[in-house]
Protein backbone atom coordinates (compact mmCIF):
# COMPACT_ATOMS: atom_id res chain seq x y z
CA UNK A 1 0.00 0.00 0.00
CA UNK A 2 2.81 2.38 0.87
CA UNK A 3 4.41 1.89 -2.58
CA UNK A 4 1.02 2.42 -4.24
CA UNK A 5 0.59 5.77 -2.44
CA UNK A 6 4.14 6.81 -3.37
CA UNK A 7 3.48 6.06 -7.03
CA UNK A 8 0.21 8.02 -6.88
CA UNK A 9 1.93 11.00 -5.25
CA UNK A 10 4.71 10.92 -7.83
CA UNK A 11 2.14 10.83 -10.62
CA UNK A 12 0.40 13.91 -9.20
CA UNK A 13 3.74 15.69 -8.88
CA UNK A 14 4.67 14.88 -12.45
CA UNK A 15 1.26 16.07 -13.64
CA UNK A 16 1.75 19.40 -11.88
CA UNK A 17 5.23 19.69 -13.35
CA UNK A 18 3.98 18.94 -16.85
CA UNK A 19 1.16 21.48 -16.44
CA UNK A 20 3.66 24.13 -15.34
CA UNK A 21 6.06 23.25 -18.13
CA UNK A 22 3.24 23.39 -20.66
CA UNK A 23 2.32 26.89 -19.44
CA UNK A 24 5.85 28.17 -20.00
CA UNK A 25 6.97 25.85 -22.80
CA UNK A 26 7.48 28.73 -25.23
CA UNK A 27 10.29 29.94 -22.96
CA UNK A 28 11.96 26.57 -22.43
CA UNK A 29 15.30 25.87 -24.13
CA UNK A 30 15.02 23.12 -26.68
CA UNK A 31 11.30 23.70 -27.30
CA UNK A 32 11.00 22.77 -30.97
CA UNK A 33 14.79 22.45 -31.21
CA UNK A 34 16.21 19.55 -29.14
CA UNK A 35 19.62 20.23 -27.66
CA UNK A 36 19.36 24.01 -27.79
CA UNK A 37 21.21 25.70 -24.91
CA UNK A 38 19.79 28.39 -22.69
CA UNK A 39 21.53 31.75 -23.02
CA UNK A 40 23.87 32.97 -20.30
CA UNK A 41 22.77 36.42 -19.14
CA UNK A 42 25.84 38.15 -17.73
CA UNK A 43 28.09 41.15 -18.39
CA UNK A 44 29.64 40.92 -21.85
CA UNK A 45 30.85 44.51 -22.24
CA UNK A 46 34.05 46.08 -20.89
CA UNK A 47 32.02 49.18 -19.99
CA UNK A 48 29.86 49.37 -16.86
CA UNK A 49 26.09 49.63 -17.08
CA UNK A 50 25.07 53.27 -17.43
CA UNK A 51 21.69 52.79 -15.75
CA UNK A 52 20.41 51.64 -12.36
CA UNK A 53 17.09 50.52 -10.90
CA UNK A 54 15.00 52.43 -8.40
CA UNK A 55 15.01 50.63 -5.02
CA UNK A 56 11.46 49.29 -5.42
CA UNK A 57 12.64 47.27 -8.42
CA UNK A 58 16.02 46.01 -7.25
CA UNK A 59 14.92 42.47 -8.13
CA UNK A 60 15.41 43.46 -11.78
CA UNK A 61 18.96 42.55 -12.77
CA UNK A 62 21.11 44.60 -15.17
CA UNK A 63 23.93 43.22 -17.35
CA UNK A 64 25.88 44.90 -20.12
CA UNK A 65 25.56 43.33 -23.57
CA UNK A 66 27.57 45.61 -25.86
CA UNK A 67 29.13 49.08 -25.73
CA UNK A 68 31.31 51.17 -28.01
CA UNK A 69 34.59 50.19 -26.33
CA UNK A 70 34.05 46.47 -26.99
CA UNK A 71 36.32 44.66 -29.46
CA UNK A 72 34.50 41.70 -31.03
CA UNK A 73 36.59 38.60 -31.73
CA UNK A 74 35.46 38.05 -35.33
CA UNK A 75 35.40 41.73 -36.38
CA UNK A 76 37.95 43.64 -34.27
CA UNK A 77 37.58 46.84 -36.30
CA UNK A 78 33.83 47.08 -35.80
CA UNK A 79 32.62 49.89 -33.53
CA UNK A 80 29.16 49.75 -32.02
CA UNK A 81 28.14 53.30 -32.83
CA UNK A 82 26.35 56.24 -31.30
CA UNK A 83 22.70 56.49 -30.32
CA UNK A 84 21.39 52.92 -30.63
CA UNK A 85 17.66 53.51 -30.87
CA UNK A 86 15.14 51.22 -32.60
CA UNK A 87 16.13 47.55 -32.50
CA UNK A 88 15.17 43.91 -32.88
CA UNK A 89 16.54 40.47 -32.01
CA UNK A 90 16.19 37.30 -34.09
CA UNK A 91 17.53 33.78 -33.92
CA UNK A 92 20.33 33.22 -36.40
CA UNK A 93 18.75 31.20 -39.25
CA UNK A 94 22.11 29.99 -40.55
CA UNK A 95 23.53 28.61 -37.33
CA UNK A 96 23.55 28.84 -33.56
CA UNK A 97 23.01 32.08 -31.71
CA UNK A 98 21.23 35.33 -32.41
CA UNK A 99 21.27 38.41 -34.63
CA UNK A 100 20.86 41.87 -33.05
CA UNK A 101 19.75 44.72 -35.32
CA UNK A 102 20.09 48.34 -34.14
CA UNK A 103 19.43 51.77 -35.58
CA UNK A 104 22.10 54.33 -34.83
CA UNK A 105 20.08 57.51 -34.98
CA UNK A 106 22.63 60.24 -35.56
CA UNK A 107 24.75 58.02 -37.83
CA UNK A 108 21.70 57.28 -40.01
CA UNK A 109 22.89 53.67 -40.01
CA UNK A 110 21.80 50.18 -38.97
CA UNK A 111 24.20 47.71 -37.36
CA UNK A 112 24.03 43.92 -37.26
CA UNK A 113 25.71 42.13 -34.36
CA UNK A 114 25.99 38.35 -34.18
CA UNK A 115 25.70 36.76 -30.72
CA UNK A 116 26.82 33.21 -30.05
CA UNK A 117 24.57 30.58 -28.48
CA UNK A 118 25.42 31.86 -24.99
CA UNK A 119 24.55 35.44 -26.03
CA UNK A 120 28.06 36.84 -26.30
CA UNK A 121 28.58 39.40 -29.11
CA UNK A 122 31.23 38.01 -31.49
CA UNK A 123 30.85 39.88 -34.79
CA UNK A 124 29.48 43.22 -35.99
CA UNK A 125 28.87 45.06 -39.27
CA UNK A 126 26.68 47.77 -40.78
CA UNK A 127 23.88 46.83 -43.18
CA UNK A 128 22.85 50.49 -43.62
CA UNK A 129 25.35 53.36 -43.43
CA UNK A 130 24.81 57.11 -43.33
CA UNK A 131 24.52 57.37 -47.11
CA UNK A 132 21.94 54.59 -47.36
CA UNK A 133 19.99 55.73 -44.32
CA UNK A 134 19.53 59.26 -45.74
CA UNK A 135 17.72 60.50 -42.62
CA UNK A 136 18.14 60.12 -38.87
CA UNK A 137 16.82 56.68 -37.96
CA UNK A 138 15.05 56.68 -34.62
CA UNK A 139 12.67 54.02 -33.35
CA UNK A 140 12.05 50.88 -35.40
CA UNK A 141 10.10 47.63 -35.40
CA UNK A 142 11.17 44.12 -36.38
CA UNK A 143 8.18 42.55 -38.14
CA UNK A 144 8.16 38.74 -37.99
CA UNK A 145 5.89 36.02 -39.42
CA UNK A 146 5.18 34.70 -35.93
CA UNK A 147 4.00 38.06 -34.56
CA UNK A 148 2.84 40.06 -37.55
CA UNK A 149 2.24 37.52 -40.30
CA UNK A 150 5.07 38.71 -42.55
CA UNK A 151 8.80 39.35 -42.52
CA UNK A 152 11.29 39.30 -41.05
CA UNK A 153 11.75 42.91 -42.08
CA UNK A 154 13.18 45.80 -40.09
CA UNK A 155 10.94 48.86 -40.47
CA UNK A 156 12.97 51.93 -39.60
CA UNK A 157 11.55 55.41 -39.98
CA UNK A 158 13.40 58.47 -41.27
CA UNK A 159 13.25 61.58 -39.10
CA UNK A 160 14.95 64.49 -40.87
CA UNK A 161 12.24 66.75 -42.18
CA UNK A 162 8.92 66.48 -43.94
CA UNK A 163 10.12 64.35 -46.87
CA UNK A 164 11.63 61.51 -44.82
CA UNK A 165 10.37 57.98 -45.46
CA UNK A 166 10.25 54.52 -43.89
CA UNK A 167 12.88 51.92 -44.87
CA UNK A 168 12.19 48.19 -45.14
CA UNK A 169 15.49 46.46 -44.38
CA UNK A 170 16.20 42.75 -44.71
CA UNK A 171 17.91 41.90 -41.40
CA UNK A 172 19.86 39.13 -43.13
CA UNK A 173 20.72 41.16 -46.24
CA UNK A 174 24.18 41.75 -47.65
CA UNK A 175 26.51 44.41 -46.24
CA UNK A 176 27.12 45.31 -49.88
CA UNK A 177 23.65 46.89 -49.86
CA UNK A 178 24.42 49.35 -47.05
CA UNK A 179 24.39 52.40 -49.35
CA UNK A 180 21.16 51.50 -51.16
CA UNK A 181 18.52 54.21 -51.07
CA UNK A 182 15.75 52.30 -52.85
CA UNK A 183 14.48 50.33 -49.87
CA UNK A 184 11.94 52.97 -48.86
CA UNK A 185 8.16 52.49 -48.75
CA UNK A 186 6.33 55.26 -50.71
CA UNK A 187 2.90 53.97 -49.65
CA UNK A 188 3.69 54.86 -46.02
CA UNK A 189 4.00 58.50 -46.99
CA UNK A 190 6.45 61.30 -46.32
CA UNK A 191 6.93 62.94 -42.93
CA UNK A 192 9.42 63.27 -40.12
CA UNK A 193 8.62 59.88 -38.62
CA UNK A 194 9.71 58.23 -35.38
CA UNK A 195 8.41 54.69 -35.80
CA UNK A 196 6.29 52.44 -38.03
CA UNK A 197 4.65 49.69 -35.97
CA UNK A 198 2.68 46.87 -37.62
CA UNK A 199 -0.13 45.49 -35.48
CA UNK A 200 -0.01 41.75 -34.70
CA UNK A 201 -1.63 39.41 -37.17
CA UNK A 202 -4.62 38.64 -34.91
CA UNK A 203 -5.62 42.32 -34.54
CA UNK A 204 -7.29 42.42 -37.95
CA UNK A 205 -6.83 39.01 -39.62
CA UNK A 206 -6.10 39.13 -43.33
CA UNK A 207 -4.91 42.75 -43.23
CA UNK A 208 -1.66 44.61 -42.71
CA UNK A 209 -2.05 47.60 -40.37
CA UNK A 210 0.92 49.85 -39.59
CA UNK A 211 0.77 52.73 -37.11
CA UNK A 212 3.17 55.64 -37.71
CA UNK A 213 4.14 58.56 -35.49
CA UNK A 214 4.97 61.96 -37.01
CA UNK A 215 7.14 63.84 -34.56
CA UNK A 216 7.61 67.22 -36.15
CA UNK A 217 5.41 69.51 -38.22
CA UNK A 218 1.81 68.97 -37.19
CA UNK A 219 2.41 65.90 -35.03
CA UNK A 220 0.21 63.20 -36.53
CA UNK A 221 -0.80 59.67 -35.70
CA UNK A 222 -1.00 57.98 -39.12
CA UNK A 223 -2.30 54.52 -40.05
CA UNK A 224 -1.49 52.43 -43.14
CA UNK A 225 -3.96 49.70 -44.10
CA UNK A 226 -3.72 46.98 -46.75
CA UNK A 227 -6.17 44.15 -47.29
CA UNK A 228 -3.27 41.81 -48.05
CA UNK A 229 -0.98 40.42 -45.35
CA UNK A 230 2.56 41.68 -45.83
CA UNK A 231 1.65 44.25 -48.48
CA UNK A 232 3.52 47.49 -47.79
CA UNK A 233 3.05 48.99 -51.25
CA UNK A 234 -0.62 49.11 -52.21
CA UNK A 235 -2.57 50.13 -49.12
CA UNK A 236 -4.15 53.40 -47.99
CA UNK A 237 -2.93 55.96 -45.46
CA UNK A 238 -5.04 57.76 -42.86
CA UNK A 239 -4.84 60.54 -40.24
CA UNK A 240 -6.35 60.24 -36.75
CA UNK A 241 -8.94 62.89 -35.88
CA UNK A 242 -11.68 63.44 -33.33
CA UNK A 243 -15.17 62.81 -34.63
CA UNK A 244 -16.18 66.30 -33.49
CA UNK A 245 -13.29 67.62 -35.67
CA UNK A 246 -11.51 69.40 -32.81
CA UNK A 247 -7.79 69.28 -33.76
CA UNK A 248 -6.37 70.88 -30.58
CA UNK A 249 -4.30 68.43 -28.54
CA UNK A 250 -4.76 70.05 -25.14
CA UNK A 251 -8.54 69.98 -25.55
CA UNK A 252 -8.19 66.25 -24.85
CA UNK A 253 -8.53 66.16 -21.07
CA UNK A 254 -7.20 63.38 -18.89
CA UNK A 255 -9.99 61.20 -17.50
CA UNK A 256 -12.27 61.50 -20.53
CA UNK A 257 -12.64 59.29 -23.61
CA UNK A 258 -13.11 60.82 -27.04
CA UNK A 259 -14.64 59.25 -30.13
CA UNK A 260 -12.07 59.25 -32.93
CA UNK A 261 -11.88 58.15 -36.54
CA UNK A 262 -9.33 57.83 -39.32
CA UNK A 263 -9.65 59.95 -42.47
CA UNK A 264 -7.87 59.03 -45.70
CA UNK A 265 -4.83 60.94 -46.96
CA UNK A 266 -5.20 61.78 -50.64
CA UNK A 267 -2.42 60.59 -52.99
CA UNK A 268 -0.37 59.46 -50.01
CA UNK A 269 2.32 57.64 -52.00
CA UNK A 270 3.07 60.56 -54.32
CA UNK A 271 2.29 63.65 -52.23
CA UNK A 272 5.16 65.70 -50.81
CA UNK A 273 5.65 66.02 -47.09
CA UNK A 274 4.39 69.60 -47.21
CA UNK A 275 1.25 68.53 -49.06
CA UNK A 276 0.55 65.78 -46.51
CA UNK A 277 1.09 68.24 -43.66
CA UNK A 278 -1.38 70.65 -45.23
CA UNK A 279 -3.92 67.85 -45.60
CA UNK A 280 -3.64 67.18 -41.87
CA UNK A 281 -4.77 70.74 -41.23
CA UNK A 282 -7.49 70.75 -43.86
CA UNK A 283 -8.92 67.44 -42.64
CA UNK A 284 -8.87 68.47 -38.97
CA UNK A 285 -6.46 65.77 -37.79
CA UNK A 286 -5.38 66.06 -34.15
CA UNK A 287 -2.23 68.18 -33.95
CA UNK A 288 -0.06 66.45 -31.34
CA UNK A 289 3.22 67.76 -29.94
CA UNK A 290 5.52 65.27 -31.68
CA UNK A 291 4.25 61.69 -31.76
CA UNK A 292 7.53 59.94 -31.02
CA UNK A 293 6.80 56.28 -30.32
CA UNK A 294 3.94 53.80 -30.18
CA UNK A 295 3.29 50.18 -29.26
CA UNK A 296 0.39 47.75 -28.88
CA UNK A 297 -0.59 45.74 -25.83
CA UNK A 298 0.62 42.16 -25.79
CA UNK A 299 -1.48 39.11 -24.98
CA UNK A 300 -3.43 38.65 -28.20
CA UNK A 301 -7.14 38.94 -28.94
CA UNK A 302 -8.78 42.25 -28.11
CA UNK A 303 -5.55 43.45 -26.47
CA UNK A 304 -3.91 43.58 -29.90
CA UNK A 305 -6.16 46.53 -30.75
CA UNK A 306 -5.20 48.47 -27.61
CA UNK A 307 -2.52 50.96 -28.53
CA UNK A 308 -0.33 53.41 -26.59
CA UNK A 309 1.63 56.35 -27.95
CA UNK A 310 3.46 59.39 -26.58
CA UNK A 311 3.53 63.05 -27.55
CA UNK A 312 6.98 64.17 -26.44
CA UNK A 313 6.09 67.84 -26.04
CA UNK A 314 6.95 71.29 -27.36
CA UNK A 315 7.93 74.30 -25.27
CA UNK A 316 5.56 77.26 -25.13
CA UNK A 317 3.32 76.14 -28.00
CA UNK A 318 -0.36 76.99 -27.60
CA UNK A 319 -2.63 73.98 -27.86
CA UNK A 320 0.10 71.37 -27.42
CA UNK A 321 1.59 69.58 -24.42
CA UNK A 322 4.88 70.99 -23.19
CA UNK A 323 6.19 68.28 -20.87
CA UNK A 324 4.69 65.34 -22.72
CA UNK A 325 1.78 62.90 -22.57
CA UNK A 326 0.88 59.28 -23.15
CA UNK A 327 -2.35 58.34 -24.94
CA UNK A 328 -4.37 55.14 -25.15
CA UNK A 329 -6.13 54.35 -28.41
CA UNK A 330 -8.71 51.57 -28.42
CA UNK A 331 -9.52 50.51 -31.97
CA UNK A 332 -12.93 49.16 -32.93
CA UNK A 333 -12.95 45.41 -33.55
CA UNK A 334 -15.34 45.58 -36.50
CA UNK A 335 -14.23 48.88 -38.02
CA UNK A 336 -10.56 49.79 -37.76
CA UNK A 337 -11.30 53.36 -38.85
CA UNK A 338 -13.07 54.09 -35.54
CA UNK A 339 -12.13 53.99 -31.88
CA UNK A 340 -11.70 55.94 -28.66
CA UNK A 341 -8.80 58.06 -27.40
CA UNK A 342 -7.84 59.10 -23.90
CA UNK A 343 -4.94 60.77 -22.11
CA UNK A 344 -3.58 58.32 -19.53
CA UNK A 345 -0.43 60.10 -18.32
CA UNK A 346 0.70 63.73 -18.48
CA UNK A 347 3.80 65.63 -17.42
CA UNK A 348 1.95 68.93 -17.55
CA UNK A 349 0.17 68.23 -14.27
CA UNK A 350 3.34 68.38 -12.16
CA UNK A 351 5.98 70.04 -14.36
CA UNK A 352 9.55 68.87 -13.87
CA UNK A 353 8.67 66.13 -11.39
CA UNK A 354 6.41 63.94 -13.52
CA UNK A 355 6.96 62.85 -17.14
CA UNK A 356 9.66 64.83 -18.93
CA UNK A 357 9.65 64.41 -22.70
CA UNK A 358 8.47 60.79 -22.99
CA UNK A 359 10.02 59.40 -26.16
CA UNK A 360 9.87 55.59 -26.38
CA UNK A 361 7.25 53.15 -25.10
CA UNK A 362 7.33 49.40 -24.52
CA UNK A 363 3.98 47.71 -23.85
CA UNK A 364 3.65 44.25 -22.27
CA UNK A 365 0.57 42.33 -21.14
CA UNK A 366 0.06 44.45 -18.03
CA UNK A 367 2.43 47.42 -18.15
CA UNK A 368 3.70 50.27 -20.30
CA UNK A 369 7.33 51.29 -19.89
CA UNK A 370 7.60 55.01 -20.67
CA UNK A 371 11.13 56.12 -21.56
CA UNK A 372 12.23 59.74 -21.38
CA UNK A 373 14.73 61.29 -23.76
CA UNK A 374 17.40 63.94 -23.35
CA UNK A 375 15.55 66.77 -25.04
CA UNK A 376 14.66 68.41 -21.77
CA UNK A 377 16.29 71.80 -21.75
CA UNK A 378 13.54 73.14 -19.51
CA UNK A 379 15.01 74.84 -16.42
CA UNK A 380 12.32 73.34 -14.20
CA UNK A 381 13.38 69.72 -14.89
CA UNK A 382 14.07 68.04 -11.55
CA UNK A 383 15.46 64.65 -12.57
CA UNK A 384 17.57 62.83 -15.14
CA UNK A 385 15.98 60.67 -17.81
CA UNK A 386 13.83 57.97 -16.21
CA UNK A 387 11.81 55.00 -17.31
CA UNK A 388 8.38 54.94 -15.69
CA UNK A 389 6.32 51.77 -15.20
CA UNK A 390 2.65 52.38 -15.96
CA UNK A 391 0.21 49.76 -14.64
CA UNK A 392 -2.60 49.37 -17.15
CA UNK A 393 -5.14 48.01 -14.65
CA UNK A 394 -4.83 50.91 -12.18
CA UNK A 395 -3.75 53.68 -14.58
CA UNK A 396 -0.96 54.62 -12.19
CA UNK A 397 2.77 54.91 -12.78
CA UNK A 398 5.99 55.31 -10.83
CA UNK A 399 9.76 55.48 -11.46
CA UNK A 400 11.33 52.19 -12.56
CA UNK A 401 14.88 52.84 -13.81
CA UNK A 402 17.17 55.86 -14.13
CA UNK A 403 20.40 56.89 -15.81
CA UNK A 404 23.45 56.43 -13.61
CA UNK A 405 25.62 59.50 -14.31
CA UNK A 406 27.80 59.10 -11.17
CA UNK A 407 28.67 62.78 -11.31
CA UNK A 408 30.48 62.55 -7.95
CA UNK A 409 33.00 60.05 -9.38
CA UNK A 410 35.95 61.90 -10.94
CA UNK A 411 37.21 58.89 -12.90
CA UNK A 412 33.75 58.20 -14.32
CA UNK A 413 33.27 61.88 -15.16
CA UNK A 414 36.53 62.01 -17.08
CA UNK A 415 35.29 59.32 -19.47
CA UNK A 416 31.50 59.49 -19.62
CA UNK A 417 30.51 63.00 -18.51
CA UNK A 418 32.67 65.13 -20.78
CA UNK A 419 30.25 67.41 -22.67
CA UNK A 420 27.27 69.15 -21.06
CA UNK A 421 27.11 66.59 -18.28
CA UNK A 422 25.70 68.82 -15.55
CA UNK A 423 22.35 69.30 -17.29
CA UNK A 424 19.65 66.99 -16.01
CA UNK A 425 18.40 64.73 -18.78
CA UNK A 426 21.59 64.91 -20.84
CA UNK A 427 21.32 61.17 -21.63
CA UNK A 428 18.32 59.49 -23.26
CA UNK A 429 16.89 56.03 -23.85
CA UNK A 430 16.42 54.18 -27.10
CA UNK A 431 14.35 51.04 -27.55
CA UNK A 432 13.30 48.79 -24.68
CA UNK A 433 11.89 45.50 -25.93
CA UNK A 434 10.94 42.04 -24.73
CA UNK A 435 13.21 39.19 -25.92
CA UNK A 436 11.85 36.55 -23.52
CA UNK A 437 10.48 34.18 -26.14
CA UNK A 438 13.50 34.51 -28.39
CA UNK A 439 16.03 33.59 -25.70
CA UNK A 440 13.84 31.25 -23.64
CA UNK A 441 13.97 33.21 -20.36
CA UNK A 442 10.82 34.99 -19.07
CA UNK A 443 11.13 38.65 -18.14
CA UNK A 444 14.20 39.34 -20.31
CA UNK A 445 14.41 42.68 -22.13
CA UNK A 446 17.05 44.68 -23.98
CA UNK A 447 17.44 48.43 -23.41
CA UNK A 448 19.36 50.91 -25.59
CA UNK A 449 21.14 53.95 -24.12
CA UNK A 450 22.34 57.23 -25.63
CA UNK A 451 24.99 58.60 -23.24
CA UNK A 452 25.47 61.80 -25.26
CA UNK A 453 28.25 63.15 -23.05
CA UNK A 454 30.47 60.09 -23.65
CA UNK A 455 32.51 61.23 -26.66
CA UNK A 456 35.81 59.89 -27.96
CA UNK A 457 37.63 60.41 -31.25
CA UNK A 458 37.92 56.66 -31.84
CA UNK A 459 34.11 56.46 -32.19
CA UNK A 460 34.02 59.03 -35.01
CA UNK A 461 31.85 57.94 -37.96
CA UNK A 462 31.57 54.40 -36.58
CA UNK A 463 29.52 53.19 -39.55
CA UNK A 464 32.34 54.01 -41.98
CA UNK A 465 30.55 56.88 -43.70
CA UNK A 466 31.26 60.55 -43.12
CA UNK A 467 27.69 61.77 -42.97
CA UNK A 468 27.32 62.49 -39.26
CA UNK A 469 30.70 63.52 -37.87
CA UNK A 470 29.46 62.10 -34.57
CA UNK A 471 31.79 60.52 -31.99
CA UNK A 472 29.46 59.50 -29.16
CA UNK A 473 29.50 56.11 -27.50
CA UNK A 474 26.45 53.86 -27.15
CA UNK A 475 25.35 50.89 -25.06
CA UNK A 476 22.83 48.03 -24.88
CA UNK A 477 22.02 46.42 -21.53
CA UNK A 478 20.12 43.27 -20.57
CA UNK A 479 17.29 43.58 -18.03
CA UNK A 480 16.27 40.43 -16.14
CA UNK A 481 13.08 39.68 -14.17
CA UNK A 482 11.19 42.60 -15.70
CA UNK A 483 7.48 42.68 -14.73
CA UNK A 484 5.30 41.87 -17.71
N, C-alpha and C positions, 0 to 999 in steps of 0.2 A: 504493500500500500504506500509506503514511504516513497519508493522509487516512482510509483505512478503519479503521486502528487508533485514530485520534483520535475518529472517530464512535463506535466501540465503547466507548472509555473514557468518552466523554460519556454514552452510554446507561447504562453501569453507574453513573456518578455520579448521573444523574437518578433511576435506580431506587432508589439508597440514599436520596436526598433524599425521594422519594415515600414510601418505607417509613417514614422518620423522621417525615415530616409526618403520615402516616396514624396513627402511634402517638400523636401529640400533637394530632390534629386537633380534639378537643373543646376545646382551649385556644386555638385559632387564631382571631384576629379575622376576621369575615366568614364563619365556618363556619355554613352555613345561613342567612346573612343578608349577601349581597354588599354590600360598601361600608361595612360596620361598622368603626368606628375602635377601635383598641386604647386602653385607658384610660391616662392619664398618672398614674403613682404618684409623687407629690411632696407637700411640705408644703402643706396648704390652710388650716390654722388659724393664727391670730395668736399662739396660745400654744405654748410649746415642748413637746416630748414629755416626759411625766412618768415614762418608763421608760427603761431602758438594758439592753443585752445583757451577759451574762457574756463574758469575753474569748474563750472557746472557740467562741463563736457570733457573732463580730463580722461574719461574712459575711451575717448577717441584717440587712437594712436596716429602719429605722424612720422613718415619716413621719406627721405629724399630719393627721387627716382633719377632725375637728370638735371644738370645745371650747366652753365656755359663754360665752367672750368674743366669739365670732365673730358678725358681723352679716351675715346672708344677703341677697343682693341683691333677691330677690323677696318676702321676708318680714322686713323689718328689725326688727320687734318680737319676733320669735320668739327664745326663749332655749332652747338645748339644756340640759336640766335635770340635776339631781343624780342620781348613782348609776345611770348606764346599765348595765344588767345583761344579761338575756337579749335576743337580737337576731336579725335575719335580713336578708338582702339579696336583692332580686329585680330583674330587668330591668323597666323601666317599660313596661307593655303599651300605653300610649297615646302613646308617643313615644320619642325617644332617651333614653339615660341609665338611671339606676337609682333604686330606692326602698329606703331604709334604714329599718328598723323597730327601735325600741329600747324596752325597758322602762325606766322610771325608778323604781327600787325604792321609795324613801322617799316619792316623790310619788304613788305608786299609779297612775301614768299610763303611756301609750305614745305615743312621738313617731313622726312620719313625716317623713323628710328626703329631698328629691329631689336627686339628683346629676346633673349634666349628662353628656354622652357622654364627657368627659375625666375624670370622677369628682369634679368640684368640687361641693360642696354649694351649692345656690342657693335652696332654699326649705324651710321647716320648719313643722310644725303638730302638734297633738296629736289623735290619734284615740281616745284614752281619757284622761280626766282623773281627778283624785283621787276624785271622786264616783262615776264609772263603774267605776273599778278596785276600789273597796271595801276591798281588802286590799293589803298590800305585794306588789309584783310582782317576783319575783326572776328566776331563770333562765327561759328560754322556748325554744321550738323552732318554726321555720318549716317546716310540712309542705308539700310540693310534689308535684304529680302525677309529676314525673320521678323523684323520690327515694322517695316514700312511697305513691304511687298515688292520692292525693287532695289537695285544696287548690287554690290556696294558702290556708292558714289559719294564723294565729299563735296557738299554744297557750301561754298564759301563766298560770302557777300562782299562786294566792293564798297568802300566807304570813303570816297574822295570826290565829293561833289555830285551834282544832280544827274550826271550821265554815267555813273558807275553801274556795274551789272553784277549778276551772280555767276560764278564759275561752277562748272560740274567737273570735278577732278577724279580720275580713276586712281584710287589709293595704291594700286599695284602697277601703275603705268611706268613708262620708261623715264629715266632722268634726262634722256635726250629731248624730252618734250617740255622741259622746264621753262622755255621762253615762248611757248605757244600762247597766242592771244585769241585763238578761235574756239576756246572751250567755254564761252559764255552762253547764257540762256536768254535770248531776246524776249521770249514769251513771259518772262518774269519781270520785264519792265526795266526802266532806268530810274535810279534814285540813289541817294547816299544811304546804303543799306547796312544794317548791323548783322542780321542773320536771316536765313531762309530755312524754316523748320517744317518738314513734311509731317503730317499727322500719321499716327499708326494705321496699319491697314484695316483694323476693325472699326475705326471711327466712322468711315463712310465706305463700306465695301464696294469694290469695283471702280473706285475713283482715286485720283491723286490730288491731295489737298496740301498746299504749302503756304504757311503763314510767314509774312515778311515784315520786318520792322524798318521804317524809314526814320533815321535819327538826326536829320538836319531839316532844312527847308520848313515844310509844314507839318512834319512829324506824323506820319501816317501808319496805321495798321493796314496791311495789304494782304489779300488772299488770292492765290492762284488755284484754279480748279480745272481738272481734266477728267473726262469720263472714261479714261483709259489708265489702268495702273502702270505707273512708270513713265508716263508721257509728260515730258517737261517742255514740249515744243508747240503744242496745238491747243492748249487750254485758254481760259479766260481769266482776266485779272480784275480784282474788285477793291474798292475802298470800304472801310468801316465808317458808318455814320449812325447817329441817333435817329430814330424814326420820327421824332419831332423836328429834325433838321437843325438842331442847335449844335454848332461846331465848336463851342468854347469849352476847352478842357476843364477849367476850374468850375464850370457849372455842373460838373459831375461831383456830387457830394458823397462823402464816405457814409455808408450806412443805408444807401438807397440803391435799388436796381433800376436800370434804364433799358428800355426796349431798343435794340439796335438792329441794323440790317446792313447788308453789303450791296453796293451799287457798282455796276460795271464801269471799268475804265475803257474809254474808246480808243481803238487802235493802239493797244498797249504795247505790242511788240515792235512798232515802228515809231511811236511818238518819242519826242525828245524828253529829257528830264524836266525841262521848263514847262513843256506842254502838259505833262502828267501832273506837275505841281499845280498848274493853273486849274486843271480839271478838279483837283481835290478841293479847291476853293469854290468853284462853280457848283459842284455837286454836294456841297455842305458836309464833307467828311470831317470827322473830329480832328482838330488840330492839336496834337499832343506835343509836349516838350521833349522831343527826341525819343522815339521808341527804340531802345537799344537792344533788348534781348527778350526772348519768349520761349516758352516750353509748355508741354501738355502734361497732364497728370497721368501717372503710371497706374497700372492695375487692370487695364482693358475695359471693355464694355462702355458704359456711359461715361466713365472717367476719361476715356480717350478724347471726348469732346469738351472737356473742361480745360481751359487754357489760361495761363498767367503770363503777363508781360509787364515791363517796367518802362516808365517815362523818366529819363534820367534827370531832367530839369534844365531850366534856363534862368539865368539871373535877371531879375527886374524886367520881366516880360509879361505884360498884361494878358490875363486869360490863360496863362500856362503855369504849371507847377515850377517852383524854384528849386526846392530841395530834392524833389523826386517822389514818385508814387509807384505802387504796384496795383495792377488791375486784374480782375478775374472776368474772363469771357466764357459764358456757357452757351455752346452752340446747339441749335435745335436739332434733334435727332432726325426728323423727317424733312427738314428744309435747312440746308447748311447756309443759306443766305440770311437767316434770322437767328436771334439769340438775345441774351441779356448781358449787360455790362455793369460792373460795380467796382468802386475803389475799395481795396482791402487793406492797404497800408499807405501811409503818407508821412513824409519828412517835414511837411509844412506845419504840422500841428505842434511840433516841439523843435524848432529850428536849431540845428547844430548838435543836438543830443540824440535825435532819432535817425531815420534814414538820411544818408548824405550821398546824393548822386548814385542811386542803385543802377547798376550796369548790366550784370549777368544774372540769370536765374537758372536754378536747377530744381526740377519738380520730381518728387518721388510719389509713392502711394499716399503718404500722409503729411508730407512737409514740402515747403518751398524754401530753398536756400537762396537768399538775396545777397548778391555780392556787390559791394561798393567799388567805385573806381577812383582814380587819383585826380579827377577833374575839379575837386573842391578847392577853389581859391577863395571861398567865402571866409571872411575874417571871423565869423561866429562859429566855425566848425570846432567841435570840442573833442574829436577823437580821430584816430587814424582809420584807414579803410578797414571795415569789418565785414564779416559774413553774418547775417541774421538768419535764425531758424524760425520760419513761420509755420505754425501748426494749423492745418486746414480746418480741422474740426472745431477749434475754439476761436479762430481768427485772431490769434495773439502771436506775438513774436518777441524774441529776445536775442542778445548777442551770443554767437556760437564760436567764432574764430576771429583772430585779429592778426595784423601784420606784427612782426617782431623786429622792430628797428634797432633795439639795444643801443639807444643813443648815449647811454652812460658808459659804454665800453669803447675805449679809445682805439683798440686794435680793430674792432668791428667797424667803427666809424671810418677808419682810414681806408677800408676796402669797399664797404657797401653804402656808406652814407656820405658820398663825396660831392654831390651837386644838389643844392636845394633841399637838404635832408631835414631841416628844422621845421618845414611846413607840414602840418598834419595832413594826412592823406596823400603824401607824395608817392606812395606805391599803390598799385591797383591789382585787382584780380582779373584773370582770364577765365576760361571755362572751368566749371566743376561738373563732373559727370560720373555716373554710376557704371562701374566695370565689373560688378559682382558676378553676373552670369558668364561673362567672358573668361574670367580667371578662376571661377569656381569657389569664391569666398564671399559669403554674404556681407553686406555693409562696406564694401571696398569701393572707393572713389578716387579719381585723380583730380588734382587742382593745379591750375596754372597761375603763375605769379609774374607780375611786371615790377621788379624793383628798379624803378627809373633812375635812382641815384647811384646804382652800381654801374660804373662806366670804366671800361679799360680799352686801350688802343687795340689789343689783340682780338677784341670782339668786332672790330670795324667791318661792316659789310659782310657779315657772317655767311650770307647765302651765295657769295661770290660775285654778285652784281654790284654796281656802284650807284644804285638808285637812291638809297636812303642816307648814306653817310652816318648811320647810327652805330654806336658802340656800347649799347647797354648789354647787361647780362640778363638771363632769364632762368626760370626754374619750374620744374614740375614736381609736386610732392604726392605721396600716397596717403590717403586717409583711411583708417581702419575702424570698424565698429561704428560707422555713421548711422544714425537713426534714419529709417526709411518709412 
